């Protein structure tokens, strides 16, 4: 039997329990949004929601009872202006009345916050106006050791909230960076399953430290070594209600760093792009957008170094708390400023645009395919992934390109990272490389692609074609097996499993066959070990991985840079990280945009078809550049 629910108050009641739902993942978020639109919810749908939301277990039944989705919602109550039309006659109605009173208290608190927000807009933002998630006394109680308390760590997130109905991540980024002029900074966004907005977006600028490695850089060799050493200083204290990511190291690891993880792959290669091998921004203060509850969290951290003596602990922690509070107040003042929104400086667009130039051309790429097919016949490899790079001169500001890309190609991993020294990354990647959450390692494999249909019926027919493609299925199974191998190297063998196999996942323009592999890290190993084991993904290298990397490097003879490497973040929490494969990614440097794409070569690959596949993969980013140039050129003509 369906269970009726109060559609008039359900979403507001859901908001009341935001603190209970902070760990809800993006998949659950999308399902929630769907269920909230239904007039009824069945027991089967409830089970599906709970099955997709392990973070709610074991409190799930209690939570959903309180969310008006189970027992007490069998009685429908009419609500008008936040009040019930009739007095309660049953315990269920009484419970709903209590919930409505809670709504009224929340509305009063929201009104107070909006008043503070208006004051801030008028230029009167002060530390006292914005209530923090933890008071000084609460922070000290969690951080400072005592006879009865041993702290869980030495790094504590604190935050202040703003209404999220006015701010957007793009506006926040422009405010925090003065229109993209302030140097190292980042914007991370997400779209789940290609169609549903992800729950969280993150914006940050002016990092605490910057780590750069490579030739002519301060750091040499394995870029994860100094990063791991730095992050070991932070022992994160999880706070209920905090965003999933509150700070850490954000940046990229170039494909070429595989030589430090697998020394056999090292080769002397030319470097036409000339970017660092890795860049990471250490951010202790950022802005987190919660799109589910339409709130903005400005987060910073109270840090008590482990070397602090017991006599100095209270003073050091107090000073750190006040410093974090000041950082939060400064960001709030920027975000709520009534000054005109600073926009990126956009030079005049040259029309017609210059043609993009390939580093190998059609003949060269077809030669890669022919050579690798010979290696397959010889038994050296089963598959390999060569690539070609397009270089295109453009006067576009990279952030203006990102604004177009996020509309043209919304993806699970969308990012804009100003790496400093004139290097900027603009990307919309569909594929997770390595995610670690509370020591559970996840790898997401994508192989097999088909275009989206113009109608739902055509979509389903094309999806069925993809599911039944022998070539795509065979290639996909091989890459899933490679992913299992990579995960198994660092995880407890009994915990390694394929969570989903060959699911058709819909993105903005295409559909992919996708699978997910996971496992629990072995004792004594870390997220950095997991990253090294999986990097680079088999979908951008080949199988067997090491030999395929060697053969492709011998053919390409150039560093790949960010392409096929990784972009993401290593959290202050030592058991968490999230990185994607840097595909569908553009690198901007010295007035040039670098775009790169490849394809998996197998025994029966056709040279012409494989070349066309790379051109098609590059098409979305080429179109993004062209559309952005047309748009900004049209603005110039109107001036």
N, C-alpha and C positions, 0 to 999 in steps of 0.2 A: 504493500500500500504506500502511495506517496505520502510524504509528510509535508503539510503546508508550512509556509514560513511568512514572516512579516516583511514583505518587500519594501514597505514604507520606512522601516527603521533598521533593516538588516545591515546595510552598509555602515550606518553610524555606529551600530553596536559592534561591528567588526573593528572599527577604529578604536573603540573603547579598549579593545584587547590587543592593541598594537604591541604592547610590551610582551605579550605572550607569543607573538608571531614574528619576532625579529629574525628568527632563523629560517623562516619559510623561503625555500629556493624559488628560482624563476619559474620552474615548471609548475610548482604548486600555485604560484602567483597567477599564472595564466588560467589554471583550472578554477581558482577562486573567482576570478573575474567572470568566467563563463557561468559558474553556478549562481552568482549573485543576480544574473539576469533572468534566471528561470523562475516561474511562478511556484513550482514545487521542486522538491529534491527527494530522490528515492534512496532507499537504503543502499542500493548498489552503487549509486553515485557517491554516497558518503564513504563507503568502503574504498572506492577508487581514490578519493581525496586523501583519506588517511594513509593508504598504501603509497601514494606519491609524496607523502609528507612525513618521513621518519622523524624529523626534528620535533614533531608534535607528540610523539609517543613517549611516555605512557599516558600523558594528560589529554590525549586527543578527545576522548569521549566527553570529559568534563568541559574542555574548551568549546566543543561544538554545541553542547547543551547551552552554554552561556551565550553562544553566538546566534541563538534563535534558529538553529537548523534542526534541532531534535525535539524532545518531548514537549516542552512547554509551548511550542509554537503551534500545537494542534488547535488552539483557540486563537482565532484571528481577532486582533484588537485594532479598531480604527484610531488613527492618530491625526490630530489636527494642531498645527502650530506647536509641535513638541509635547502636547498633552493628550491624554486619553479622553475620549468623549464620554465615557461612562466609568463609574467607580469600579474598582476590581472586585470580582466576586469569587475568584478562584486563586489558588496559590500561584498558578501560572500567570494570571493577569497581574497579580501583586508583584511578581518577579519582573514583569515587563515595566510596571510603573516605576519600580526601583531603578531599572535600567534607564528609563526616560529621565529620571532625576539626575542620574549620572551624566546623561547627555547635557542636561541644563548646566551642571557644574562645569562640564568640559567647554560648553559654549561660552560661559562666563570667562573661563581661563583663556579661551581663544580670543575673545574680544579684548581682554587685557593685553594679550600678546600683540594683537593687531594695533592697539594703541601705542605700544612700545615701538612697533615697526614704523608707524607713522612718525613718531618722534625721531626715530633713527633717520627716516627719510628727510626730515627737516634739519638734519645735521646735528642731532643731539644724542647720538648713540654713545652710551657710556657702559662701563663694565657692570654697574649696578642694575641697569635696566634689563639685561638679558640674564635670566636665571640659568645657572649651570646645572648639569645633570648630577653632579656631586658637589657637596659643600667641602670647604677646607677640612673640617673635622672628619667627614666621611672619607676623604682622600687619605688623610693621615692615618686613620684607623686601618685602611687597607694596605698602606705602604710601609709604615714604620713598625719595626719589630717591638714586641713587648713580652713581658713574662708569660702572658696568656695567649699570645698570638704570633705565629710565624707567617709572614706574608707569602703569598703565592708567587710573587714576582716583584719587579721594580719599575715597571712601565704601565701606567694607568691612563686610559683614555677618559677625557672629560669633554663635554660638548654643550652647546647651546642650540636651540631650535628656532627656526623661522618658518612662517607659512610658505608653502611651496607653490601657491597658485599664481604668484607674480614672477618669481625667478625661474629661469631655465638654465640648464648647464652651459649653453652657449653664451648667454648673457653673463653668467657668473665667471666664465673663463675670461671674457673680454674685460670685465670689471677688475678681476684679480691681476691681469697681466697688462693693463693699460693698452688694450687693443692689440695684444700680442707683442708688445715691445719690451717686456721685462726680462726676457731670456728664458732659462730653463723652466719648463712648466708642462702640465699634462691635462688632458681631458679624456676620460674613459667612459664609454657608454655601451649599451647592449640591447639587442633585439633577440628574443628567444624564438626558436623554430622559424626564424625569418619573418614572423608576422606579429608577434606580441612584444610590446615594449618590456625590457627587463626592469626589474624592480629598482636597481641601484645605478647611479652614475656618480663619478668622482672627478673633482676638479682640484688642482693644486698648483702653486707657483712658489718661486723663491725657496728652493729646497735647502735643507740644513747642510747637506754635503752633496757633491757630485763625484761619481766614480767613472773614470774613463780609462779604457785599456786599448792597447794596440801600438803600432809603430808611432813614434813621436808623441806618445802619451805617457802620463805619469806611471801608469800600471802596465805590466807586461804579463803575458802568459794567461793561465786560466783565470777568467774574470770573476768566477764564483768564489775564489779563495779569499780575496779581500772583502768581498760582500758578506760572506759567511762569518768572517772574523768580526766585522762591524756589527752585524745583527746579533751575534752571540752576547753582546753587552745588554741586550734588551730581553727581559723576562716578562712577557706580556701577562697582564691580569685581565681576564675576560670579565666584562661588565654586562649584566643583563640589560638589554635594550640598546646596546651600542650597534652601529652598523657592522656588517660582516668584515669590512676592510676599513681600518682607522688610520693606517699609516705604515710606512716601510720603504722599500726600494722599488721604484717604478722605472722601467726602461726596456732595453733590448739587448739580446745576445746575437751577434751576427752568425750566419751559417758557417763562416770560416773558423769559428772557435772550436769546431769539432776536432781540429788538429790537437787541441789540448786535452780532449777527453779520449780520443782514439789516435795516438801518435802515428800509427801506420798511415793515416790519411794525409799527413803533412806533405805539401808540395810547394815549390817556388811558383807563385802566381802573380800576375800583374794586378794592379789596383787602380782601375780607371776612375772609380767614384771617390776614393780617398777619404772614407769615413772611419771613425774609430771602430775597433772590433766590438766594443760594448760601451754602453752608457747607462748608468743608473742614477736616479735622483732620489736622495734620501729625504723623504717628506715626513715631518712629524706633525704637520698641521694641514688639514684639507677640508673640503666641503663635500658632503655626501648628500645626494638627492634620493629620497625615498619616494618613488613614483606611486607606490601603492597607497600610502597615507598622505601624499601631497605635503610632505614636510622636508625641510632642509636642515641638516645637522652640520654645524661648524665644529670640527673636532680638533683637539690638540692633546698633548700627553704630559702627564706629570712623571718625571723620571728621577729615580733615586739611584745613583751609581752604586754598584756593589761594593766599591772601595770606601764608601761613606762610613765613618765611625758612628757608633751608637749615640755618642754625645752630640754629634752634628746632624743626626738624621732628621729631626723635626725641623730644624732651620733650613736644611737643604731642600727637603720636600716642600716646605712652605714657600720658599723662593721659587721653586720650579712650578708650583701651583699658580702662583701669581704671574709668572712669566707666561704660562699656558693661557691663563685667563686674559692677559693683555693681547696675546696673539689672536685669540678668538674675537675679542672686541675690535681689533684692527680689521679683521676680515669682515665682520658684520658691518662695520662702518663703510667699507668699500662696496659690499654687496647691496647696501641700502642707500647708497649715495644718490642725491637728486641731481648730480651733475650729468650732462649728456653722456650717453653710452660711447666710450671710445671704440673706434673701429680700426681694423688693420689698415696700415698705409698701403694703398693699392696703386702701383705705378700704371702708367698708360699702357693699354694692351695693344700689341702690334698685330695688325690684321693685313693680309691673311696670315695665319700662324705658320711657323716653320714645321716642316715634316719631321716626324719622329724617325730616328736612325737606329737600325738594329746593329748589335755588336757582331752578329754572325751572318745575318741575311738568310734568305730562303735556302740557298744552295748549302750554306754552312750548316744550318739546322738539319736539313735532310741528310747531310753527311754524318751528323751525330747519330741519327736513327739507324742508318745503314751499318755503321761501325758497331753500335751496341747490339744489333741483331746478330752480328757475327759472334760477339762474346756470348750471347745466349745459346747459340748453336754449339759453341765450344764447351758449354757447361759452366762458364765463369759466374754467371748470374742468371736469375729468373726474370728480373725486371730492373730497369734503371730509369732515372728521371732527369734528362738533360733540360736545359732552359735557354732562352734567349732574352736579352735585355734591350729595351727601347730607351733611347735618350732623346728628350724633347725640351727645347728651350721654351721658357714661358716667363712672363712678367707677373703671373698670378701670385698673390700672397698665399702661402700654403694653407693658412686657416680658412681662407675663402674657398679653397678647393675642398677642404674637409666639410664645410657646410653644405656643399653640393653633393659630396659623396654620401653623407649620412641620409640624404633624401633619395638618392639614386639607388643605393645598394645597402640598405639596413642589414646588419649582420650581428651575430652573437658577440663578436669582439670588434667594437669600433673605437678608434683611438687617434688622438692628435698629440704628439709628443715633440716639444721643442727641446732638442738635445743640447742646445748651445753650440757655439762655434759654427753657426750657419747651417746646421743639420736639423732637418725636421722630418718626422715620419707621419704619414697620413694613411690610415688603413681601415679596412672593413673585412676582417678575416672570419670565415665561417667555422674554423677548426681549432679545437682545444689541443694543445700539445701536451701539457702536463699540469694537472691540477692536484693539489694536496690540501685536504681539509681534515683536520684532526687526525693526521697521519694516514688517511685513506687516499691512495694514489689513483687518479683517473686519467685515462687517455682516450681521446675521441678520434676515431678513424673515419675519414670520408674518402670514398672512392666509388665512382659511378655517378654520372651526371646526365640530366636531360632537362630541356627547357620547360618552363611553366606553360600551362594551357591558357587559352583566352577565357574559358568558362570552367566551372567546377567539374562538369562532366568530362571535358577534354583533359583537365588536370588529372583526373582519376585514371583515364585511359593511358595517358603518358606515364603515370606512376606505375601502372601495371606493366607497361613495356620495359621500364627500367628494372622492375623486380624480376622479370623473366629473361633479361639479357645475360646469356651465358658468359660472354666476355667480361661484363661488369661484375657479375657474381664471382667469377673465378679470381679476378684481380682483387676484389674486395676481401674474399676469404683469405687470400695470401697475406694481405696487409693486416688483417685482424690477427692472424697467427703471428706476424712479426710484432705487433703491438703487445700481444700476450707474452711474447718472449722478452721484450724490453721491460715490461712491468714485473715479470717473474724474477728478473735478475736482482731486484731490490726488495721484493715483497715476500711475505710468508706464502710458500707455494699453495697451501691449502686454502688461502683466502683469495687467490687470483681467479677471477671469473669474468665471463662475457655478460655484462648487464643487459645489453640489447644487441641484436644482430640484424644487420641489413634492414633497418627501418628507413622508410622513405621520409625524408625531412624536407619541408618546403621552405625555400628562401624567396627573396623578392623576385628574382628573375629565373631561377633554376630550382630543380629538385635534385637531392643527392641521396645515395645510399649511405647510411651512417651506422656505426656501431660504437659501443662503449665498453672498455675494459677497465677493471679496477682491481685493487688489492690493498692489503694492509702492510705498511712498511715493516721490514724486519727490525728487530731490536738492535740498536747501535747504529742504524742508518738514518739519514736525514732527508729532507726535501731536496737538498742540493744533490745528493746521490741519485735520487729519483730523476731529477732533471737531466743529469749527465747520462743516465742509462737510456732515456727515451730520445734525447737530442742527437741528431735532427730526426724528425718524423720520417717513418718509412715512406709516407706518401709523397715526400719531396726528395727522396734519396734513392730507394730501391731495395732489392733483396737478392742475395744476402747484403745487408746494409753496408758493411765496411768495404767490400769489394766494389759494390756499385758506386760508392762515393769516390773511390780511387779512380775508377774508369771514367766517370763523368768529369772529374777534375782534370784528368789528362787530356780530355777533349776540349773543355771550355777554356782552360788556361788562364782564367781570371777569377778574382775573388767575387763572391756573390754579394757581399755586404749584408744588409738586413734581410734580403729576400731568402725565404726558406729557413730563416733563423727563428727567433722567438721574441715576442713582445708581451710584457705583463708585469706582475708585481710579486715580490717576496715580502710577506707581511712581517710586522713586529712579532706577531704570534709565531713561535718557532715551528709550529706544525701545520702552517698554512701558506699557500701560494697559488697563483693562477696565471698561466701563460698560454698564448695562442701561437699558432704557426704564422709567420709573417708572409702570408700570401695575400693577393689582392691589396698590396701595400705599395705606396709610392714614397720614394726618398727624394727630398728636395735639398739641393745644395748648389750654391753659386749660380742661381738663375736657371737651373736645369731640373727637370723631373725625370727620375729613373724608374721605369716600370719593368717588371720581369715576370715571366711565366714559363712553365715547363709542362711536360706530360709524361705519363708512364709508358715506357717502351717495352713491349713483349714480343714473343716470337713472330706473331702474325701481324705486327704493326705495319701500316702503310705510310711511307714517307710523306706523301702529300697530305694525307688526312692528319697526321701528327703535327705537321707544320701549321695547318689551318686551325687545329685545336688550340695551339698557343696564341694565335692571333685572336681567336674568339675569347680566350681567357683574358687577354689584355684589353679587349674591347670595352669593358665597363669603365675601366680607369681612363682609357683614351677618350671615351665619350664624356666622362666627368670633366676632364680638362677642357674639351671643346665647348661644352655647355657653359662652364664657368667663364670662359673667355668671351663667349657671345654675350652672356649676361652683363659682365662688367664693362665690356665694350659699349653695350647699349646704354649703360648709365652715363658713360662719358659723352655720348652723343646728345643726351638730354640736358647736360650741364651748359 
